[in-house]
Amino acid sequence: MKIFVCIKQVPDPNTTVSKLDPNTRRLMRSGVSLVLDPGDESTISAAIKLRDTLGNSELVALSMGPTSAQEALRRCLAMGADRAILVTDPALAGSDAIATARVLAAAIQKEGADLIFCSTESTDGYTGMVPGGIAEFLGLPQLTFARDITIEGSKAIIKRVIPTGYKVVECPLPAVVTIASGSYEAIYPTMKGIMGARKKPFSQLSLSDLGIETGQVGEAGAREQILAIGQAEARAAGQVVKDDGNAAQNIADFLQRYQLL
Ligand SMILES: Cc1cc2nc3c(=O)[nH]c(=O)nc-3n(C[C@H](O)[C@H](O)[C@H](O)COP(=O)(O)OP(=O)(O)OC[C@H]3O[C@@H](n4cnc5c(N)ncnc54)[C@H](O)[C@@H]3O)c2cc1C
């Protein structure tokens, strides 16, 4: 079976407060530590687990991004992916979610895939639109919010997260599946994995390799435009309730006043 996992490099959410450049209105990436999206670490681990369960399968990690995204893909190889593909091209800068889905779908179509893993949403743009866009461009079914996935014959079966627990959903292969965040423990690369990653196949594709016009992507092809950037309002300090014997009543009154009770 050929399995793809789509991953993204993002500003490190643990060390960086994402900022938008007031001039370009795009995310500031220079001078910011960039990491493999933490949400995607769980998704790759899900894909590695399934590949190992199935046997006789290949797992390809795929990303669209600047050349710096190589580092995120190398971490996927160190975690256990078999091969990596980076789609990079200066014309991709400023791409919206639809353009991102178009490019990833074209890279997957070039090779053919039985199953495509994505996370439900990224940590920086978090539109949640890319996985559905990939499924649409490839004309494939999509299973969403999976907390567990198995393969039986030519169909994929998931436990889909719902507010009261989960429901079992299935579809024929090939398909796209999104993994619900936190469903799989992230695999940590071993030293052997890190050393081995250097020998694993790594290829790079440009827009012309995919037959995509520059006008369909980047700022030129973006269907949405950021018109303005505003500062988030500073949060008002909370109300401190001192317990002088009436604290419970004061809190109840407060909650009632705001119809929270
Ligand atoms: C703050 C901010 C706001 C934005 N708002 C919008 C907006 O409103 N509309 C819009 O169209 N675009 C928007 N964008 C641009 C959008 O983030 C990018 O197009 C991005 O490449 C894809 O969208 P996402 O991160 O929201 O993806 P999501 O759909 O949230 O990502 C879900 C999953 O798809 C896969 N994936 C996503 N991007 C890639 C990639 N580059 N390579 C490989 N796999 C990937 C990963 O598995 C990821 O976890 C915004 C970007 C930022 C930083």
The ligand as an SDF file (V2000), in Angstrom:
LIG
                    3D

 53 58  0  0  0  0  0  0  0  0999 V2000
   -2.7900   33.4430   10.4670 C   0  0  0  0  0  0  0  0  0  0  0  0
   -3.1350   32.8800    9.1050 C   0  0  0  0  0  0  0  0  0  0  0  0
   -4.4300   32.9740    8.6360 C   0  0  0  0  0  0  0  0  0  0  0  0
   -4.7520   32.4260    7.3850 C   0  0  0  0  0  0  0  0  0  0  0  0
   -6.0430   32.4960    6.9700 N   0  0  0  0  0  0  0  0  0  0  0  0
   -6.3820   31.9480    5.7950 C   0  0  0  0  0  0  0  0  0  0  0  0
   -7.7340   31.9560    5.3410 C   0  0  0  0  0  0  0  0  0  0  0  0
   -8.6160   32.4780    6.0240 O   0  0  0  0  0  0  0  0  0  0  0  0
   -8.0380   31.3630    4.1590 N   0  0  0  0  0  0  0  0  0  0  0  0
   -7.0840   30.7660    3.4190 C   0  0  0  0  0  0  0  0  0  0  0  0
   -7.4020   30.2330    2.3630 O   0  0  0  0  0  0  0  0  0  0  0  0
   -5.7730   30.7240    3.8180 N   0  0  0  0  0  0  0  0  0  0  0  0
   -5.4190   31.3070    4.9810 C   0  0  0  0  0  0  0  0  0  0  0  0
   -4.1300   31.2680    5.3900 N   0  0  0  0  0  0  0  0  0  0  0  0
   -3.1340   30.6340    4.5520 C   0  0  0  0  0  0  0  0  0  0  0  0
   -3.0830   29.1780    4.8620 C   0  0  0  0  0  0  0  0  0  0  0  0
   -2.6500   29.0310    6.1410 O   0  0  0  0  0  0  0  0  0  0  0  0
   -2.1130   28.5170    3.9920 C   0  0  0  0  0  0  0  0  0  0  0  0
   -2.6250   28.4570    2.7700 O   0  0  0  0  0  0  0  0  0  0  0  0
   -1.7030   27.1290    4.4420 C   0  0  0  0  0  0  0  0  0  0  0  0
   -0.7260   26.6610    3.6220 O   0  0  0  0  0  0  0  0  0  0  0  0
   -2.7880   26.1060    4.4630 C   0  0  0  0  0  0  0  0  0  0  0  0
   -3.7330   26.3370    5.3520 O   0  0  0  0  0  0  0  0  0  0  0  0
   -3.7890   25.9220    6.9070 P   0  0  0  0  0  0  0  0  0  0  0  0
   -2.5090   26.0230    7.5870 O   0  0  0  0  0  0  0  0  0  0  0  0
   -4.8840   26.6750    7.4380 O   0  0  0  0  0  0  0  0  0  0  0  0
   -4.1130   24.3940    6.7510 O   0  0  0  0  0  0  0  0  0  0  0  0
   -5.1640   23.3730    7.5370 P   0  0  0  0  0  0  0  0  0  0  0  0
   -6.1950   23.0510    6.5460 O   0  0  0  0  0  0  0  0  0  0  0  0
   -5.5470   23.9420    8.8560 O   0  0  0  0  0  0  0  0  0  0  0  0
   -4.1070   22.1870    7.7120 O   0  0  0  0  0  0  0  0  0  0  0  0
   -4.6080   20.9190    8.0010 C   0  0  0  0  0  0  0  0  0  0  0  0
   -3.5890   19.8900    7.6000 C   0  0  0  0  0  0  0  0  0  0  0  0
   -3.3630   19.9310    6.1780 O   0  0  0  0  0  0  0  0  0  0  0  0
   -2.0010   19.6050    5.8830 C   0  0  0  0  0  0  0  0  0  0  0  0
   -1.3200   20.8000    5.3430 N   0  0  0  0  0  0  0  0  0  0  0  0
   -1.6700   22.1180    5.4480 C   0  0  0  0  0  0  0  0  0  0  0  0
   -0.7650   22.9270    4.8290 N   0  0  0  0  0  0  0  0  0  0  0  0
    0.1870   22.0850    4.3230 C   0  0  0  0  0  0  0  0  0  0  0  0
    1.3960   22.2910    3.5960 C   0  0  0  0  0  0  0  0  0  0  0  0
    1.7980   23.5260    3.2600 N   0  0  0  0  0  0  0  0  0  0  0  0
    2.1360   21.1990    3.2540 N   0  0  0  0  0  0  0  0  0  0  0  0
    1.7280   19.9300    3.5860 C   0  0  0  0  0  0  0  0  0  0  0  0
    0.6010   19.6660    4.2980 N   0  0  0  0  0  0  0  0  0  0  0  0
   -0.1550   20.7260    4.6560 C   0  0  0  0  0  0  0  0  0  0  0  0
   -1.3710   19.2210    7.2470 C   0  0  0  0  0  0  0  0  0  0  0  0
   -1.6170   17.8670    7.5250 O   0  0  0  0  0  0  0  0  0  0  0  0
   -2.1880   20.0870    8.1900 C   0  0  0  0  0  0  0  0  0  0  0  0
   -2.1230   19.6710    9.5150 O   0  0  0  0  0  0  0  0  0  0  0  0
   -3.7610   31.7920    6.6230 C   0  0  0  0  0  0  0  0  0  0  0  0
   -2.4520   31.7010    7.1090 C   0  0  0  0  0  0  0  0  0  0  0  0
   -2.1510   32.2260    8.3400 C   0  0  0  0  0  0  0  0  0  0  0  0
   -0.7630   32.0600    8.8630 C   0  0  0  0  0  0  0  0  0  0  0  0
  1  2  1  0
  2  3  1  0
  2 52  2  0
  3  4  2  0
  4  5  1  0
  4 50  1  0
  5  6  2  0
  6  7  1  0
  6 13  1  0
  7  8  2  0
  7  9  1  0
  9 10  1  0
 10 11  2  0
 10 12  1  0
 12 13  2  0
 13 14  1  0
 14 15  1  0
 14 50  1  0
 15 16  1  0
 16 17  1  0
 16 18  1  0
 18 19  1  0
 18 20  1  0
 20 21  1  0
 20 22  1  0
 22 23  1  0
 23 24  1  0
 24 25  2  0
 24 26  1  0
 24 27  1  0
 27 28  1  0
 28 29  2  0
 28 30  1  0
 28 31  1  0
 31 32  1  0
 32 33  1  0
 33 34  1  0
 33 48  1  0
 34 35  1  0
 35 36  1  0
 35 46  1  0
 36 37  1  0
 36 45  1  0
 37 38  2  0
 38 39  1  0
 39 40  1  0
 39 45  2  0
 40 41  1  0
 40 42  2  0
 42 43  1  0
 43 44  2  0
 44 45  1  0
 46 47  1  0
 46 48  1  0
 48 49  1  0
 50 51  2  0
 51 52  1  0
 52 53  1  0
M  END
$$$$
